[in-house]
């Protein structure tokens, strides 16, 4: 059986999230500015919520994490898109 350092694996996972998040932030920033330009405050607020979800996604409770599969399951495809884990 393979032993993993859960904290190290979680750090790698968070770095994967941060890499993807950087791309998504850039896209959302453009969308946000366009919404502001046309005065669409509802859309701007929705984009703001998506950006906050991206900020919060690395706040991970590791108390129930014991395996690499547990960590992989933390990838939220609704927020981050396709998982990098194959």
Buried (B, 14 or more C-beta within 10 A) or exposed (E): EEEEEBEEBBEEBBEBBEEBBEEBBEEBEEBBEEBEEEEEEEBBEBBBEBBEBBEEBBEBEEEEBEEBEBBBEBBEEEBBEEBEEE
